[in-house]
Amino acid sequence: MTTQVIILNGGSSSGKSGIVRCLQAVLPHPWLAFGVDSFVDAMPARMRASDEGITFAPDGRVSVGADFRALDAAWIEGIAAMARAGARVIVDDAFLGGAASQERWQKALGGLDVLWVGVRCESAVAAGREVARGDRVQGMAALQADVVHQGVTYDLEVDTTHTESLMCARAIAAHVG
């Protein structure tokens, strides 16, 4: 089968977005890219600081409520529909629920050829990137570095601790059928 969807899962500031941009450059066909950050940005502002939406605690913890989960389910189904309609799609996500998050994607993407990629980065390195970015609550990278991978099964894992995004993207592209 031909790969229709590439799911990149990793913690905050692990390097997923850079890999996505490089994948779009190195893959031979056009691929659409969708990230959880863009999804959160697309929500009404009132949901970005609401118990029903998403909250970011001062220590970096992220909590989501019922309205967020409903929109997230629709977002996932929408991405699956685009792939079923013929679009090649790369998803940049952080599975805060570990295996349960992957199961939601697996259910929606049933019947599609998906490449599951774990993006790892040592927490100290990700935390340094987080500070340099300046657009994240400090602590998210350290808290998410391992939890997003708990119980998740991958076809391939890359580690951005000492490997540049382009090299990671080339390793992933080699697995795209």
Secondary structure in CASP SS format (residue, H / E / C, confidence):
PFRMAT SS
TARGET T0000
AUTHOR 0000-0000-0000
METHOD secondary structure of the structure
MODEL  1
M C 1.00
T C 1.00
T C 1.00
Q C 1.00
V E 1.00
I E 1.00
I E 1.00
L E 1.00
N E 1.00
G C 1.00
G C 1.00
S C 1.00
S C 1.00
S C 1.00
G C 1.00
K H 1.00
S H 1.00
G H 1.00
I H 1.00
V H 1.00
R H 1.00
C H 1.00
L H 1.00
Q H 1.00
A H 1.00
V H 1.00
L C 1.00
P C 1.00
H C 1.00
P C 1.00
W C 1.00
L E 1.00
A E 1.00
F E 1.00
G E 1.00
V H 1.00
D H 1.00
S H 1.00
F H 1.00
V H 1.00
D H 1.00
A H 1.00
M C 1.00
P C 1.00
A H 1.00
R H 1.00
M H 1.00
R H 1.00
A H 1.00
S C 1.00
D C 1.00
E C 1.00
G C 1.00
I E 1.00
T E 1.00
F E 1.00
A C 1.00
P C 1.00
D C 1.00
G C 1.00
R C 1.00
V E 1.00
S E 1.00
V E 1.00
G C 1.00
A H 1.00
D H 1.00
F H 1.00
R H 1.00
A H 1.00
L H 1.00
D H 1.00
A H 1.00
A H 1.00
W H 1.00
I H 1.00
E H 1.00
G H 1.00
I H 1.00
A H 1.00
A H 1.00
M H 1.00
A H 1.00
R H 1.00
A C 1.00
G C 1.00
A C 1.00
R C 1.00
V E 1.00
I E 1.00
V E 1.00
D E 1.00
D E 1.00
A C 1.00
F C 1.00
L C 1.00
G C 1.00
G C 1.00
A H 1.00
A H 1.00
S H 1.00
Q H 1.00
E H 1.00
R H 1.00
W H 1.00
Q H 1.00
K H 1.00
A H 1.00
L C 1.00
G C 1.00
G C 1.00
L C 1.00
D C 1.00
V E 1.00
L E 1.00
W E 1.00
V E 1.00
G E 1.00
V E 1.00
R E 1.00
C C 1.00
E C 1.00
S H 1.00
A H 1.00
V H 1.00
A H 1.00
A H 1.00
G H 1.00
R H 1.00
E H 1.00
V H 1.00
A H 1.00
R H 1.00
G C 1.00
D C 1.00
R C 1.00
V C 1.00
Q C 1.00
G C 1.00
M H 1.00
A H 1.00
A H 1.00
L H 1.00
Q H 1.00
A H 1.00
D H 1.00
V H 1.00
V C 1.00
H C 1.00
Q C 1.00
G C 1.00
V C 1.00
T C 1.00
Y C 1.00
D C 1.00
L E 1.00
E E 1.00
V E 1.00
D E 1.00
T C 1.00
T C 1.00
H C 1.00
T C 1.00
E C 1.00
S H 1.00
L H 1.00
M H 1.00
C H 1.00
A H 1.00
R H 1.00
A H 1.00
I H 1.00
A H 1.00
A C 1.00
H C 1.00
V C 1.00
G C 1.00
END
